[in-house]
Amino acid sequence: MLKIYCHPTCSTCKKALSIIRSRIPDIEVVNLLEKAPNKHELKLMLKSVDGNIRKIMNTSGDLYREMNMKDKVPEMSDEEILEILTEHGMLVKRPFIITKTKGTVGFNEDTIIELITETNN
């Protein structure tokens, strides 16, 4: 099963959903405003981005600025950052697309199609 965390009005998320739904009709869509990825999902995604925790953070969002994360993140451990990401879905980069074994974050059409293809096989 493929799961996508997204913001309902985000045009990038809508493009990703369109690509995914055209190839996989049965997906789980989660609204980041209502629920953030859990620690297991975040850690799985970290493996997909070579452990670079900043790659799974929405550094351009309002909440990132409001929480002054730019100054806080360098002083935080990955575990502390993961905890904050589980509490604040809007700090998670979107779309956040995950399967049982891997995922992709952000919009890259080729990467999304590759993930879909692997999921279907």
Backbone as XML, in Angstrom:
<?xml version="1.0"?>
<chain id="A" units="angstrom">
  <residue number="1" name="MET">
    <atom name="N" x="0.851" y="-1.187" z="0.000"/>
    <atom name="CA" x="0.000" y="0.000" z="0.000"/>
    <atom name="C" x="0.888" y="1.239" z="0.000"/>
  </residue>
  <residue number="2" name="LEU">
    <atom name="N" x="0.528" y="2.172" z="-0.807"/>
    <atom name="CA" x="1.238" y="3.440" z="-0.892"/>
    <atom name="C" x="0.457" y="4.480" z="-0.092"/>
  </residue>
  <residue number="3" name="LYS">
    <atom name="N" x="1.195" y="5.276" z="0.681"/>
    <atom name="CA" x="0.580" y="6.319" z="1.503"/>
    <atom name="C" x="1.216" y="7.648" z="1.119"/>
  </residue>
  <residue number="4" name="ILE">
    <atom name="N" x="0.381" y="8.667" z="0.980"/>
    <atom name="CA" x="0.886" y="10.003" z="0.677"/>
    <atom name="C" x="0.347" y="10.988" z="1.703"/>
  </residue>
  <residue number="5" name="TYR">
    <atom name="N" x="1.271" y="11.682" z="2.338"/>
    <atom name="CA" x="0.922" y="12.777" z="3.238"/>
    <atom name="C" x="1.002" y="14.051" z="2.414"/>
  </residue>
  <residue number="6" name="CYS">
    <atom name="N" x="-0.059" y="14.846" z="2.457"/>
    <atom name="CA" x="-0.059" y="16.068" z="1.665"/>
    <atom name="C" x="-0.964" y="17.117" z="2.288"/>
  </residue>
  <residue number="7" name="HIS">
    <atom name="N" x="-0.838" y="18.301" z="1.773"/>
    <atom name="CA" x="-1.694" y="19.421" z="2.155"/>
    <atom name="C" x="-2.767" y="19.516" z="1.080"/>
  </residue>
  <residue number="8" name="PRO">
    <atom name="N" x="-4.034" y="19.598" z="1.455"/>
    <atom name="CA" x="-5.118" y="19.532" z="0.468"/>
    <atom name="C" x="-5.120" y="20.642" z="-0.582"/>
  </residue>
  <residue number="9" name="THR">
    <atom name="N" x="-4.529" y="21.791" z="-0.303"/>
    <atom name="CA" x="-4.541" y="22.874" z="-1.291"/>
    <atom name="C" x="-3.198" y="23.051" z="-1.995"/>
  </residue>
  <residue number="10" name="CYS">
    <atom name="N" x="-2.231" y="22.220" z="-1.693"/>
    <atom name="CA" x="-0.892" y="22.325" z="-2.287"/>
    <atom name="C" x="-0.917" y="21.823" z="-3.735"/>
  </residue>
  <residue number="11" name="SER">
    <atom name="N" x="-0.533" y="22.690" z="-4.673"/>
    <atom name="CA" x="-0.568" y="22.311" z="-6.085"/>
    <atom name="C" x="0.427" y="21.184" z="-6.387"/>
  </residue>
  <residue number="12" name="THR">
    <atom name="N" x="1.555" y="21.166" z="-5.728"/>
    <atom name="CA" x="2.537" y="20.101" z="-5.928"/>
    <atom name="C" x="1.977" y="18.762" z="-5.457"/>
  </residue>
  <residue number="13" name="CYS">
    <atom name="N" x="1.299" y="18.783" z="-4.323"/>
    <atom name="CA" x="0.671" y="17.556" z="-3.818"/>
    <atom name="C" x="-0.416" y="17.071" z="-4.775"/>
  </residue>
  <residue number="14" name="LYS">
    <atom name="N" x="-1.179" y="18.007" z="-5.316"/>
    <atom name="CA" x="-2.233" y="17.637" z="-6.268"/>
    <atom name="C" x="-1.640" y="16.991" z="-7.518"/>
  </residue>
  <residue number="15" name="LYS">
    <atom name="N" x="-0.507" y="17.516" z="-8.004"/>
    <atom name="CA" x="0.152" y="16.915" z="-9.167"/>
    <atom name="C" x="0.629" y="15.507" z="-8.839"/>
  </residue>
  <residue number="16" name="ALA">
    <atom name="N" x="1.225" y="15.336" z="-7.671"/>
    <atom name="CA" x="1.702" y="14.011" z="-7.259"/>
    <atom name="C" x="0.525" y="13.039" z="-7.142"/>
  </residue>
  <residue number="17" name="LEU">
    <atom name="N" x="-0.565" y="13.478" z="-6.530"/>
    <atom name="CA" x="-1.750" y="12.622" z="-6.399"/>
    <atom name="C" x="-2.290" y="12.215" z="-7.762"/>
  </residue>
  <residue number="18" name="SER">
    <atom name="N" x="-2.305" y="13.120" z="-8.701"/>
    <atom name="CA" x="-2.799" y="12.824" z="-10.043"/>
    <atom name="C" x="-1.940" y="11.743" z="-10.703"/>
  </residue>
  <residue number="19" name="ILE">
    <atom name="N" x="-0.644" y="11.868" z="-10.591"/>
    <atom name="CA" x="0.265" y="10.873" z="-11.163"/>
    <atom name="C" x="0.057" y="9.513" z="-10.510"/>
  </residue>
  <residue number="20" name="ILE">
    <atom name="N" x="-0.029" y="9.520" z="-9.188"/>
    <atom name="CA" x="-0.182" y="8.255" z="-8.454"/>
    <atom name="C" x="-1.518" y="7.603" z="-8.753"/>
  </residue>
  <residue number="21" name="ARG">
    <atom name="N" x="-2.599" y="8.366" z="-8.676"/>
    <atom name="CA" x="-3.945" y="7.797" z="-8.889"/>
    <atom name="C" x="-4.148" y="7.289" z="-10.306"/>
  </residue>
  <residue number="22" name="SER">
    <atom name="N" x="-3.400" y="7.829" z="-11.272"/>
    <atom name="CA" x="-3.536" y="7.339" z="-12.639"/>
    <atom name="C" x="-2.902" y="5.950" z="-12.793"/>
  </residue>
  <residue number="23" name="ARG">
    <atom name="N" x="-2.088" y="5.553" z="-11.833"/>
    <atom name="CA" x="-1.396" y="4.263" z="-11.908"/>
    <atom name="C" x="-1.777" y="3.300" z="-10.790"/>
  </residue>
  <residue number="24" name="ILE">
    <atom name="N" x="-2.137" y="3.848" z="-9.636"/>
    <atom name="CA" x="-2.524" y="3.025" z="-8.481"/>
    <atom name="C" x="-3.814" y="3.604" z="-7.916"/>
  </residue>
  <residue number="25" name="PRO">
    <atom name="N" x="-4.925" y="2.921" z="-8.082"/>
    <atom name="CA" x="-6.184" y="3.473" z="-7.589"/>
    <atom name="C" x="-6.343" y="3.381" z="-6.065"/>
  </residue>
  <residue number="26" name="ASP">
    <atom name="N" x="-5.689" y="2.387" z="-5.451"/>
    <atom name="CA" x="-5.873" y="2.153" z="-4.023"/>
    <atom name="C" x="-4.675" y="2.705" z="-3.243"/>
  </residue>
  <residue number="27" name="ILE">
    <atom name="N" x="-4.794" y="3.962" z="-2.803"/>
    <atom name="CA" x="-3.747" y="4.596" z="-2.016"/>
    <atom name="C" x="-4.362" y="5.212" z="-0.769"/>
  </residue>
  <residue number="28" name="GLU">
    <atom name="N" x="-3.524" y="5.465" z="0.201"/>
    <atom name="CA" x="-3.987" y="6.140" z="1.417"/>
    <atom name="C" x="-3.499" y="7.585" z="1.368"/>
  </residue>
  <residue number="29" name="VAL">
    <atom name="N" x="-4.427" y="8.517" z="1.451"/>
    <atom name="CA" x="-4.092" y="9.939" z="1.431"/>
    <atom name="C" x="-4.314" y="10.488" z="2.839"/>
  </residue>
  <residue number="30" name="VAL">
    <atom name="N" x="-3.281" y="11.135" z="3.376"/>
    <atom name="CA" x="-3.345" y="11.676" z="4.731"/>
    <atom name="C" x="-3.110" y="13.186" z="4.670"/>
  </residue>
  <residue number="31" name="ASN">
    <atom name="N" x="-3.987" y="13.924" z="5.296"/>
    <atom name="CA" x="-3.895" y="15.380" z="5.352"/>
    <atom name="C" x="-2.877" y="15.767" z="6.435"/>
  </residue>
  <residue number="32" name="LEU">
    <atom name="N" x="-1.784" y="16.422" z="6.032"/>
    <atom name="CA" x="-0.749" y="16.826" z="6.989"/>
    <atom name="C" x="-1.255" y="17.815" z="8.035"/>
  </residue>
  <residue number="33" name="LEU">
    <atom name="N" x="-2.345" y="18.501" z="7.748"/>
    <atom name="CA" x="-2.926" y="19.408" z="8.740"/>
    <atom name="C" x="-3.547" y="18.632" z="9.898"/>
  </residue>
  <residue number="34" name="GLU">
    <atom name="N" x="-3.950" y="17.396" z="9.617"/>
    <atom name="CA" x="-4.627" y="16.588" z="10.625"/>
    <atom name="C" x="-3.733" y="15.544" z="11.279"/>
  </residue>
  <residue number="35" name="LYS">
    <atom name="N" x="-2.742" y="15.056" z="10.522"/>
    <atom name="CA" x="-1.907" y="13.982" z="11.046"/>
    <atom name="C" x="-0.529" y="14.021" z="10.392"/>
  </residue>
  <residue number="36" name="ALA">
    <atom name="N" x="0.494" y="13.926" z="11.211"/>
    <atom name="CA" x="1.868" y="13.893" z="10.710"/>
    <atom name="C" x="2.332" y="12.441" z="10.594"/>
  </residue>
  <residue number="37" name="PRO">
    <atom name="N" x="3.353" y="12.198" z="9.784"/>
    <atom name="CA" x="3.925" y="10.846" z="9.741"/>
    <atom name="C" x="4.421" y="10.447" z="11.132"/>
  </residue>
  <residue number="38" name="ASN">
    <atom name="N" x="4.370" y="9.147" z="11.407"/>
    <atom name="CA" x="4.878" y="8.672" z="12.695"/>
    <atom name="C" x="6.401" y="8.486" z="12.617"/>
  </residue>
  <residue number="39" name="LYS">
    <atom name="N" x="7.010" y="8.196" z="13.753"/>
    <atom name="CA" x="8.476" y="8.087" z="13.791"/>
    <atom name="C" x="8.991" y="6.976" z="12.887"/>
  </residue>
  <residue number="40" name="HIS">
    <atom name="N" x="8.283" y="5.866" z="12.832"/>
    <atom name="CA" x="8.719" y="4.767" z="11.960"/>
    <atom name="C" x="8.748" y="5.228" z="10.505"/>
  </residue>
  <residue number="41" name="GLU">
    <atom name="N" x="7.707" y="5.919" z="10.071"/>
    <atom name="CA" x="7.649" y="6.409" z="8.691"/>
    <atom name="C" x="8.739" y="7.453" z="8.422"/>
  </residue>
  <residue number="42" name="LEU">
    <atom name="N" x="8.971" y="8.330" z="9.376"/>
    <atom name="CA" x="10.017" y="9.342" z="9.212"/>
    <atom name="C" x="11.402" y="8.694" z="9.124"/>
  </residue>
  <residue number="43" name="LYS">
    <atom name="N" x="11.639" y="7.684" z="9.960"/>
    <atom name="CA" x="12.934" y="6.997" z="9.924"/>
    <atom name="C" x="13.113" y="6.226" z="8.619"/>
  </residue>
  <residue number="44" name="LEU">
    <atom name="N" x="12.051" y="5.635" z="8.116"/>
    <atom name="CA" x="12.111" y="4.956" z="6.822"/>
    <atom name="C" x="12.424" y="5.967" z="5.712"/>
  </residue>
  <residue number="45" name="MET">
    <atom name="N" x="11.804" y="7.129" z="5.783"/>
    <atom name="CA" x="12.069" y="8.157" z="4.790"/>
    <atom name="C" x="13.509" y="8.656" z="4.894"/>
  </residue>
  <residue number="46" name="LEU">
    <atom name="N" x="14.027" y="8.735" z="6.101"/>
    <atom name="CA" x="15.420" y="9.160" z="6.285"/>
    <atom name="C" x="16.370" y="8.251" z="5.519"/>
  </residue>
  <residue number="47" name="LYS">
    <atom name="N" x="16.088" y="6.954" z="5.512"/>
    <atom name="CA" x="16.921" y="6.016" z="4.750"/>
    <atom name="C" x="16.871" y="6.341" z="3.257"/>
  </residue>
  <residue number="48" name="SER">
    <atom name="N" x="15.718" y="6.796" z="2.794"/>
    <atom name="CA" x="15.552" y="7.117" z="1.369"/>
    <atom name="C" x="16.247" y="8.414" z="0.962"/>
  </residue>
  <residue number="49" name="VAL">
    <atom name="N" x="16.592" y="9.249" z="1.957"/>
    <atom name="CA" x="17.283" y="10.514" z="1.662"/>
    <atom name="C" x="18.693" y="10.499" z="2.262"/>
  </residue>
  <residue number="50" name="ASP">
    <atom name="N" x="19.252" y="9.312" z="2.377"/>
    <atom name="CA" x="20.623" y="9.131" z="2.868"/>
    <atom name="C" x="20.862" y="9.748" z="4.237"/>
  </residue>
  <residue number="51" name="GLY">
    <atom name="N" x="19.844" y="9.722" z="5.084"/>
    <atom name="CA" x="19.995" y="10.165" z="6.461"/>
    <atom name="C" x="20.009" y="11.675" z="6.668"/>
  </residue>
  <residue number="52" name="ASN">
    <atom name="N" x="19.782" y="12.443" z="5.623"/>
    <atom name="CA" x="19.810" y="13.904" z="5.741"/>
    <atom name="C" x="18.444" y="14.406" z="6.211"/>
  </residue>
  <residue number="53" name="ILE">
    <atom name="N" x="18.336" y="14.642" z="7.492"/>
    <atom name="CA" x="17.041" y="14.991" z="8.086"/>
    <atom name="C" x="16.458" y="16.287" z="7.531"/>
  </residue>
  <residue number="54" name="ARG">
    <atom name="N" x="17.307" y="17.200" z="7.100"/>
    <atom name="CA" x="16.806" y="18.463" z="6.546"/>
    <atom name="C" x="16.034" y="18.239" z="5.240"/>
  </residue>
  <residue number="55" name="LYS">
    <atom name="N" x="16.324" y="17.135" z="4.552"/>
    <atom name="CA" x="15.626" y="16.849" z="3.294"/>
    <atom name="C" x="14.167" y="16.459" z="3.503"/>
  </residue>
  <residue number="56" name="ILE">
    <atom name="N" x="13.790" y="16.124" z="4.737"/>
    <atom name="CA" x="12.390" y="15.772" z="4.983"/>
    <atom name="C" x="11.645" y="16.895" z="5.705"/>
  </residue>
  <residue number="57" name="MET">
    <atom name="N" x="12.316" y="18.032" z="5.860"/>
    <atom name="CA" x="11.703" y="19.172" z="6.546"/>
    <atom name="C" x="11.238" y="20.230" z="5.546"/>
  </residue>
  <residue number="58" name="ASN">
    <atom name="N" x="10.093" y="20.807" z="5.832"/>
    <atom name="CA" x="9.545" y="21.899" z="5.026"/>
    <atom name="C" x="10.174" y="23.202" z="5.517"/>
  </residue>
  <residue number="59" name="THR">
    <atom name="N" x="11.356" y="23.496" z="5.005"/>
    <atom name="CA" x="12.106" y="24.665" z="5.460"/>
    <atom name="C" x="11.590" y="25.977" z="4.883"/>
  </residue>
  <residue number="60" name="SER">
    <atom name="N" x="10.677" y="25.906" z="3.938"/>
    <atom name="CA" x="10.148" y="27.132" z="3.346"/>
    <atom name="C" x="8.756" y="27.481" z="3.877"/>
  </residue>
  <residue number="61" name="GLY">
    <atom name="N" x="8.256" y="26.703" z="4.812"/>
    <atom name="CA" x="6.911" y="26.940" z="5.323"/>
    <atom name="C" x="6.837" y="27.982" z="6.422"/>
  </residue>
  <residue number="62" name="ASP">
    <atom name="N" x="5.645" y="28.508" z="6.614"/>
    <atom name="CA" x="5.412" y="29.517" z="7.649"/>
    <atom name="C" x="5.730" y="28.997" z="9.040"/>
  </residue>
  <residue number="63" name="LEU">
    <atom name="N" x="5.321" y="27.760" z="9.337"/>
    <atom name="CA" x="5.537" y="27.208" z="10.677"/>
    <atom name="C" x="7.024" y="27.079" z="10.991"/>
  </residue>
  <residue number="64" name="TYR">
    <atom name="N" x="7.816" y="26.707" z="10.006"/>
    <atom name="CA" x="9.275" y="26.607" z="10.180"/>
    <atom name="C" x="9.832" y="27.957" z="10.637"/>
  </residue>
  <residue number="65" name="ARG">
    <atom name="N" x="9.370" y="29.025" z="10.004"/>
    <atom name="CA" x="9.821" y="30.371" z="10.381"/>
    <atom name="C" x="9.254" y="30.781" z="11.740"/>
  </residue>
  <residue number="66" name="GLU">
    <atom name="N" x="7.962" y="30.527" z="11.956"/>
    <atom name="CA" x="7.320" y="30.905" z="13.218"/>
    <atom name="C" x="7.973" y="30.228" z="14.416"/>
  </residue>
  <residue number="67" name="MET">
    <atom name="N" x="8.386" y="28.980" z="14.235"/>
    <atom name="CA" x="9.016" y="28.227" z="15.329"/>
    <atom name="C" x="10.522" y="28.485" z="15.405"/>
  </residue>
  <residue number="68" name="ASN">
    <atom name="N" x="11.028" y="29.352" z="14.519"/>
    <atom name="CA" x="12.448" y="29.688" z="14.486"/>
    <atom name="C" x="13.322" y="28.432" z="14.356"/>
  </residue>
  <residue number="69" name="MET">
    <atom name="N" x="12.884" y="27.506" z="13.522"/>
    <atom name="CA" x="13.583" y="26.231" z="13.369"/>
    <atom name="C" x="14.967" y="26.393" z="12.744"/>
  </residue>
  <residue number="70" name="LYS">
    <atom name="N" x="15.160" y="27.403" z="11.932"/>
    <atom name="CA" x="16.465" y="27.623" z="11.297"/>
    <atom name="C" x="17.573" y="27.715" z="12.348"/>
  </residue>
  <residue number="71" name="ASP">
    <atom name="N" x="17.277" y="28.374" z="13.450"/>
    <atom name="CA" x="18.263" y="28.520" z="14.518"/>
    <atom name="C" x="18.285" y="27.318" z="15.464"/>
  </residue>
  <residue number="72" name="LYS">
    <atom name="N" x="17.160" y="26.635" z="15.604"/>
    <atom name="CA" x="17.068" y="25.521" z="16.553"/>
    <atom name="C" x="17.639" y="24.214" z="16.005"/>
  </residue>
  <residue number="73" name="VAL">
    <atom name="N" x="17.375" y="23.932" z="14.719"/>
    <atom name="CA" x="17.748" y="22.635" z="14.140"/>
    <atom name="C" x="19.237" y="22.301" z="14.290"/>
  </residue>
  <residue number="74" name="PRO">
    <atom name="N" x="20.157" y="23.234" z="14.057"/>
    <atom name="CA" x="21.572" y="22.878" z="14.183"/>
    <atom name="C" x="21.973" y="22.384" z="15.584"/>
  </residue>
  <residue number="75" name="GLU">
    <atom name="N" x="21.209" y="22.790" z="16.589"/>
    <atom name="CA" x="21.517" y="22.406" z="17.972"/>
    <atom name="C" x="20.759" y="21.154" z="18.419"/>
  </residue>
  <residue number="76" name="MET">
    <atom name="N" x="19.863" y="20.647" z="17.571"/>
    <atom name="CA" x="19.010" y="19.520" z="17.957"/>
    <atom name="C" x="19.551" y="18.205" z="17.428"/>
  </residue>
  <residue number="77" name="SER">
    <atom name="N" x="19.250" y="17.136" z="18.149"/>
    <atom name="CA" x="19.583" y="15.791" z="17.673"/>
    <atom name="C" x="18.524" y="15.372" z="16.659"/>
  </residue>
  <residue number="78" name="ASP">
    <atom name="N" x="18.845" y="14.363" z="15.864"/>
    <atom name="CA" x="17.860" y="13.841" z="14.914"/>
    <atom name="C" x="16.611" y="13.352" z="15.641"/>
  </residue>
  <residue number="79" name="GLU">
    <atom name="N" x="16.780" y="12.725" z="16.795"/>
    <atom name="CA" x="15.628" y="12.231" z="17.556"/>
    <atom name="C" x="14.720" y="13.379" z="17.984"/>
  </residue>
  <residue number="80" name="GLU">
    <atom name="N" x="15.310" y="14.481" z="18.417"/>
    <atom name="CA" x="14.511" y="15.641" z="18.813"/>
    <atom name="C" x="13.754" y="16.211" z="17.611"/>
  </residue>
  <residue number="81" name="ILE">
    <atom name="N" x="14.416" y="16.266" z="16.489"/>
    <atom name="CA" x="13.769" y="16.769" z="15.272"/>
    <atom name="C" x="12.631" y="15.844" z="14.853"/>
  </residue>
  <residue number="82" name="LEU">
    <atom name="N" x="12.874" y="14.539" z="14.895"/>
    <atom name="CA" x="11.830" y="13.579" z="14.539"/>
    <atom name="C" x="10.608" y="13.741" z="15.441"/>
  </residue>
  <residue number="83" name="GLU">
    <atom name="N" x="10.839" y="13.964" z="16.715"/>
    <atom name="CA" x="9.736" y="14.152" z="17.652"/>
    <atom name="C" x="8.897" y="15.373" z="17.272"/>
  </residue>
  <residue number="84" name="ILE">
    <atom name="N" x="9.561" y="16.462" z="16.930"/>
    <atom name="CA" x="8.846" y="17.675" z="16.514"/>
    <atom name="C" x="8.073" y="17.435" z="15.219"/>
  </residue>
  <residue number="85" name="LEU">
    <atom name="N" x="8.679" y="16.695" z="14.276"/>
    <atom name="CA" x="7.999" y="16.408" z="13.014"/>
    <atom name="C" x="6.747" y="15.562" z="13.227"/>
  </residue>
  <residue number="86" name="THR">
    <atom name="N" x="6.752" y="14.666" z="14.214"/>
    <atom name="CA" x="5.561" y="13.847" z="14.481"/>
    <atom name="C" x="4.439" y="14.678" z="15.099"/>
  </residue>
  <residue number="87" name="GLU">
    <atom name="N" x="4.802" y="15.806" z="15.691"/>
    <atom name="CA" x="3.812" y="16.670" z="16.338"/>
    <atom name="C" x="3.294" y="17.768" z="15.413"/>
  </residue>
  <residue number="88" name="HIS">
    <atom name="N" x="4.087" y="18.117" z="14.403"/>
    <atom name="CA" x="3.736" y="19.245" z="13.527"/>
    <atom name="C" x="3.883" y="18.830" z="12.060"/>
  </residue>
  <residue number="89" name="GLY">
    <atom name="N" x="2.809" y="18.323" z="11.486"/>
    <atom name="CA" x="2.831" y="17.849" z="10.105"/>
    <atom name="C" x="3.244" y="18.902" z="9.092"/>
  </residue>
  <residue number="90" name="MET">
    <atom name="N" x="2.983" y="20.163" z="9.397"/>
    <atom name="CA" x="3.336" y="21.216" z="8.442"/>
    <atom name="C" x="4.844" y="21.477" z="8.398"/>
  </residue>
  <residue number="91" name="LEU">
    <atom name="N" x="5.603" y="20.855" z="9.281"/>
    <atom name="CA" x="7.062" y="20.943" z="9.216"/>
    <atom name="C" x="7.651" y="19.863" z="8.309"/>
  </residue>
  <residue number="92" name="VAL">
    <atom name="N" x="6.799" y="18.947" z="7.854"/>
    <atom name="CA" x="7.235" y="17.851" z="6.991"/>
    <atom name="C" x="7.145" y="18.302" z="5.534"/>
  </residue>
  <residue number="93" name="LYS">
    <atom name="N" x="8.214" y="18.059" z="4.798"/>
    <atom name="CA" x="8.222" y="18.401" z="3.372"/>
    <atom name="C" x="7.171" y="17.570" z="2.649"/>
  </residue>
  <residue number="94" name="ARG">
    <atom name="N" x="6.525" y="18.178" z="1.684"/>
    <atom name="CA" x="5.463" y="17.481" z="0.972"/>
    <atom name="C" x="5.664" y="17.565" z="-0.534"/>
  </residue>
  <residue number="95" name="PRO">
    <atom name="N" x="5.083" y="16.644" z="-1.241"/>
    <atom name="CA" x="4.393" y="15.457" z="-0.747"/>
    <atom name="C" x="5.377" y="14.466" z="-0.121"/>
  </residue>
  <residue number="96" name="PHE">
    <atom name="N" x="4.896" y="13.771" z="0.864"/>
    <atom name="CA" x="5.651" y="12.762" z="1.600"/>
    <atom name="C" x="5.009" y="11.430" z="1.221"/>
  </residue>
  <residue number="97" name="ILE">
    <atom name="N" x="5.672" y="10.672" z="0.354"/>
    <atom name="CA" x="5.093" y="9.455" z="-0.225"/>
    <atom name="C" x="5.882" y="8.259" z="0.272"/>
  </residue>
  <residue number="98" name="ILE">
    <atom name="N" x="5.177" y="7.290" z="0.847"/>
    <atom name="CA" x="5.879" y="6.177" z="1.487"/>
    <atom name="C" x="5.198" y="4.837" z="1.208"/>
  </residue>
  <residue number="99" name="THR">
    <atom name="N" x="6.011" y="3.804" z="1.104"/>
    <atom name="CA" x="5.525" y="2.429" z="0.994"/>
    <atom name="C" x="6.015" y="1.682" z="2.238"/>
  </residue>
  <residue number="100" name="LYS">
    <atom name="N" x="5.877" y="0.388" z="2.253"/>
    <atom name="CA" x="6.353" y="-0.395" z="3.398"/>
    <atom name="C" x="7.872" y="-0.395" z="3.523"/>
  </residue>
  <residue number="101" name="THR">
    <atom name="N" x="8.567" y="-0.148" z="2.416"/>
    <atom name="CA" x="10.023" y="-0.284" z="2.442"/>
    <atom name="C" x="10.814" y="0.968" z="2.082"/>
  </residue>
  <residue number="102" name="LYS">
    <atom name="N" x="10.188" y="1.947" z="1.441"/>
    <atom name="CA" x="10.925" y="3.153" z="1.050"/>
    <atom name="C" x="9.975" y="4.290" z="0.741"/>
  </residue>
  <residue number="103" name="GLY">
    <atom name="N" x="10.534" y="5.430" z="0.386"/>
    <atom name="CA" x="9.680" y="6.558" z="0.082"/>
    <atom name="C" x="10.409" y="7.630" z="-0.689"/>
  </residue>
  <residue number="104" name="THR">
    <atom name="N" x="9.680" y="8.702" z="-0.954"/>
    <atom name="CA" x="10.235" y="9.885" z="-1.591"/>
    <atom name="C" x="9.520" y="11.096" z="-1.020"/>
  </residue>
  <residue number="105" name="VAL">
    <atom name="N" x="10.237" y="12.181" z="-0.978"/>
    <atom name="CA" x="9.685" y="13.405" z="-0.422"/>
    <atom name="C" x="9.953" y="14.540" z="-1.403"/>
  </residue>
  <residue number="106" name="GLY">
    <atom name="N" x="8.993" y="15.464" z="-1.512"/>
    <atom name="CA" x="9.101" y="16.514" z="-2.508"/>
    <atom name="C" x="8.578" y="16.000" z="-3.840"/>
  </residue>
  <residue number="107" name="PHE">
    <atom name="N" x="8.515" y="16.889" z="-4.810"/>
    <atom name="CA" x="7.970" y="16.488" z="-6.103"/>
    <atom name="C" x="9.074" y="16.310" z="-7.134"/>
  </residue>
  <residue number="108" name="ASN">
    <atom name="N" x="9.220" y="15.055" z="-7.560"/>
    <atom name="CA" x="10.064" y="14.709" z="-8.695"/>
    <atom name="C" x="9.301" y="13.621" z="-9.442"/>
  </residue>
  <residue number="109" name="GLU">
    <atom name="N" x="8.746" y="13.973" z="-10.589"/>
    <atom name="CA" x="7.866" y="13.059" z="-11.310"/>
    <atom name="C" x="8.531" y="11.719" z="-11.594"/>
  </residue>
  <residue number="110" name="ASP">
    <atom name="N" x="9.775" y="11.732" z="-12.047"/>
    <atom name="CA" x="10.472" y="10.473" z="-12.358"/>
    <atom name="C" x="10.629" y="9.597" z="-11.126"/>
  </residue>
  <residue number="111" name="THR">
    <atom name="N" x="10.973" y="10.210" z="-10.003"/>
    <atom name="CA" x="11.152" y="9.455" z="-8.761"/>
    <atom name="C" x="9.824" y="8.885" z="-8.276"/>
  </residue>
  <residue number="112" name="ILE">
    <atom name="N" x="8.757" y="9.655" z="-8.411"/>
    <atom name="CA" x="7.432" y="9.180" z="-8.006"/>
    <atom name="C" x="7.012" y="7.998" z="-8.874"/>
  </residue>
  <residue number="113" name="ILE">
    <atom name="N" x="7.206" y="8.107" z="-10.180"/>
    <atom name="CA" x="6.845" y="7.008" z="-11.091"/>
    <atom name="C" x="7.676" y="5.770" z="-10.785"/>
  </residue>
  <residue number="114" name="GLU">
    <atom name="N" x="8.957" y="5.954" z="-10.494"/>
    <atom name="CA" x="9.819" y="4.818" z="-10.137"/>
    <atom name="C" x="9.305" y="4.133" z="-8.874"/>
  </residue>
  <residue number="115" name="LEU">
    <atom name="N" x="8.917" y="4.903" z="-7.866"/>
    <atom name="CA" x="8.390" y="4.337" z="-6.630"/>
    <atom name="C" x="7.081" y="3.584" z="-6.892"/>
  </residue>
  <residue number="116" name="ILE">
    <atom name="N" x="6.223" y="4.156" z="-7.725"/>
    <atom name="CA" x="4.961" y="3.513" z="-8.076"/>
    <atom name="C" x="5.219" y="2.189" z="-8.789"/>
  </residue>
  <residue number="117" name="THR">
    <atom name="N" x="6.146" y="2.201" z="-9.726"/>
    <atom name="CA" x="6.473" y="1.004" z="-10.497"/>
    <atom name="C" x="6.986" y="-0.101" z="-9.571"/>
  </residue>
  <residue number="118" name="GLU">
    <atom name="N" x="7.858" y="0.248" z="-8.650"/>
    <atom name="CA" x="8.382" y="-0.738" z="-7.694"/>
    <atom name="C" x="7.275" y="-1.269" z="-6.800"/>
  </residue>
  <residue number="119" name="THR">
    <atom name="N" x="6.343" y="-0.392" z="-6.419"/>
    <atom name="CA" x="5.230" y="-0.787" z="-5.539"/>
    <atom name="C" x="4.293" y="-1.768" z="-6.260"/>
  </residue>
  <residue number="120" name="ASN">
    <atom name="N" x="4.076" y="-1.555" z="-7.548"/>
    <atom name="CA" x="3.172" y="-2.399" z="-8.326"/>
    <atom name="C" x="3.777" y="-3.752" z="-8.694"/>
  </residue>
  <residue number="121" name="ASN">
    <atom name="N" x="5.077" y="-3.897" z="-8.599"/>
    <atom name="CA" x="5.720" y="-5.169" z="-8.993"/>
    <atom name="C" x="5.898" y="-6.100" z="-7.822"/>
  </residue>
</chain>
